[in-house]
Amino acid sequence: MKKTMRVNKYLQAAGLCSRRAADDMIREGRVTVDGRTAVLGELIDDGMLVCVDGKLIAVTDEHRVVLAFNKPAGIVCTEDKREPDNVIDCLQYPKRVTYAGRLDKNSEGLLIMTGDGELIERMMRGRNAHEKEYEVTVDRDLHSDDLEKMACGVPIAIEARSGQTETVTTRSCKIEQTGARTFRIVLTQGLNRQIRKMCARFGYEVVQLKRVRVMNIRLGDLAPGQWREVTREELDELMQILEQSK
């Protein structure tokens, strides 16, 4: 471990469980710090010994498992095992990992999967405007002026945390038409079903949506349902980007 962090975040960073599950274990008295029962919100420093059920838990570089996964269409971004098509069962990775950024059920392509909760948090901060690139196919021929307007930002309806619907104008983005009914789009935000709603604003229905890049990590030739470990070079570049966007 390289810096102070709360005990629930420590257990998450160790790939043991989610922060919520860690809080439950702390409440149940299953977690100790230097031999005494841990308390919620406790800070862990270098050299402290953290145990769960008497077993020593350590955070090392081994826990920074970062995977590039090609999510097939029809798979749901959820850890809930009651969903038969959940992404965790589809991935079938032997250690606990979760996703950094969702794709809706009908979309496919690149998901970054990791057990490093801090990495997910840093990647998902909307204010950092990290790029995500998609290939889109729609149901009818495209008009270039529609794409130009779409690239400048359009109002779409989203559900706010309060549960109410509100209108948000999307950030300007990069769009390149690649065929009569296809285009590439690079977003720097991740509103729910954003691309589908942007297209619907101009009367297009998305028939295929594939994410091909998240920041510096590319899908490449991964087949649907396949995963690979992110290379050391990719991870180093990713961390440099995150450091620059603090």
Secondary structure by P-SEA (a helix, b strand, c coil): ccccccaaaaaaaaccccaaaaaaaaaacccccccccccccccccccbbbbcccbbbbbcccccbbbbbbcccccccccccccccccccccccccbbbbccccccccccbbbbcccaaaaaaaaccccbbbbbbcccccccccaaaaaaaaabbbbbbbccccbbbbbbbcbbbbbbcccccbbbbbcccccaaaaaaaaaacccccbbbbccccccccccccccccccccaaaaaaaaaaaaaac
